[in-house]
Amino acid sequence: MAINISELLNPACIELDLAAKKKPDIIKELASVLARGGGVEDQDKLYKELMKREKMTSTGIGSGIAIPHCLSSQVQEMHVAFGRKLEGAKFDAVDNQPVSLFFLLAGPEGGHSRHLQVLSRLARYLHDPGFCNELLAAAAPEEVIAAFTRKEEE
């Protein structure tokens, strides 16, 4: 069964104006955004797990996009948060360019298959510049979810 990212997105877990400017602070803010939607047992432990994963290799995939992610004991099911920083932020991206679109994925330990499916689908969608422009232009969390719904119907 296909995984729809639109169904994983909760308006409470979408922040269209991230305040943080540096990678660790952005990841901490995203963990907080994810926790707003519920389902995160300990946001500080989740942050530490995300940073441990980030030390292996940067999740800044280029083209203004980063997808920090981990499997965590702090969640019981897959959770997705979206954050945006229009002016961009340094995130050690592979192309050394600022990042504006951030997706935080946290899946339960042992949930490798579903985690990889969501990561793969998200990366595929984000290769579409028109879709990324929709995310950059969204004025409300519901517009982000609507953009994903349209993309999933293609």
N, C-alpha and C positions, 0 to 999 in steps of 0.2 A: 504494500500500500504506500502510495506517495505521501511524503511529508509536506504539508503546506506550512510555510514559514508564517503566512498571514494568521494561521491559527495559533502559532506559538507566541506571536506578538501581543502584548497587553499594553493598552494606551498608557498605563501607569509606568511602564518600563521603557518609555520613549522620552528622551530629553533632546529637544531641538536646539538648545543653546548651552552646550557644556561650558562650565566656568574654568576648569583646569587647563593648564598650558603645557604640562610636561607629562611624559609617558606614565610614570608611577601614579601621579595624581589623577590622570585621566582614567586609568584602570580602577583606582579607588573610587572615583566618582561613578563610573559605570557599574561597579559592584553595588554601590548605594542605590543607583537607579533600578537595578535588577531587584534588589531587596524591597523596594517600594511596592512591587507587585506581589510580594509574599512568596513563600516557598523556599526562602534562603534561611538556613538555620543559624549560621554565624557569618556575617558579612566580612569580618576581619579575616577569618580563616579562609574564606573564598578568595579574598584579595591575595593572601599569601600563596595560595595554590596557583592563582593566575600569574603571579609574578615569577614563581618557580618555573612554570611553563614558558613564560616569556624569556627567561634567561637562557633556555635551550636554543631558541631562535626567535627573532622578532616576528610578530604576527602582522606587521605592517606589510601588506602584500603588494603595495604600489598603486599608482593611479589614484592617490588620495584616499585609500581604503585600508582599514585595519580590522582584523577579526580575532581579538584576544579570546582564547577559549581554553577550557580544561574539563576533565572529568573530576567530579568533586563529591566528597562525602557530605557536603553542605546542602545538596539538592537531592530530591527524590525522583525528579523527572526533568526533562529537557526544558531549559529556560533560555530566552533570548532577550537581550536589551539592545536598544539602538540609541546612539548618541551622535550628535552632529556639532561640529565647530566650523562654521562657515569660513573663518579666516585661516583655518588649518592649524595644526600643531605638529611639532617635531615628535616623531614616534619611531625613529630608527627604521623607517620603511626601506624595502629592498631597493627602491629607486631614489632614496634620499630626499624625497619630496614631502611637503607637509601633508598631513592626513586630515580630512574633513568628515569622513563617514566612518563610524565605529560600530561594530557589532560585537557584543559580548555573548558568548555561548557558554553555558554551564550545563553539563549533563551528569547524570549519576554515575558513580563508579560502576564499571561493568557494562555501561551503555555505549560501548565503542561503535557498534554498527549504526545505531540511530544518530550518534554524534557525527560520524563521518558522512552520513547521508545529508544531514542538515548543512554541514560545512561545504560539501560538494555542491549542493543546490544553491546555496547562498553565493558561493564563488562564481558559479555559472551565471546567475542573474547579474552580478556586479560587473561582469565583462561587457554588459550592454550600457554604453555611455548615455543613451536616452533614459534608461531606467535610473541610473545614478543621478542624472539631472532632475528627474522627478523627486528623488529623495532630497536633493539639495534645495528644491523649491517648495517642499511641503510646508504648509503654514500651521499644521496641527497634527498631533499623533495619528488621528484617524486617516489623514491623507497618506501617511506612510503605510499604514495597513492596507488602504485601498490600492496603493501602487503595487504592493505585493500580490494582492488578490488579482489585479489585472494581469500581472506578469505570469501568475500561475494558470490563468485561463488561456494563455497563448498556445 
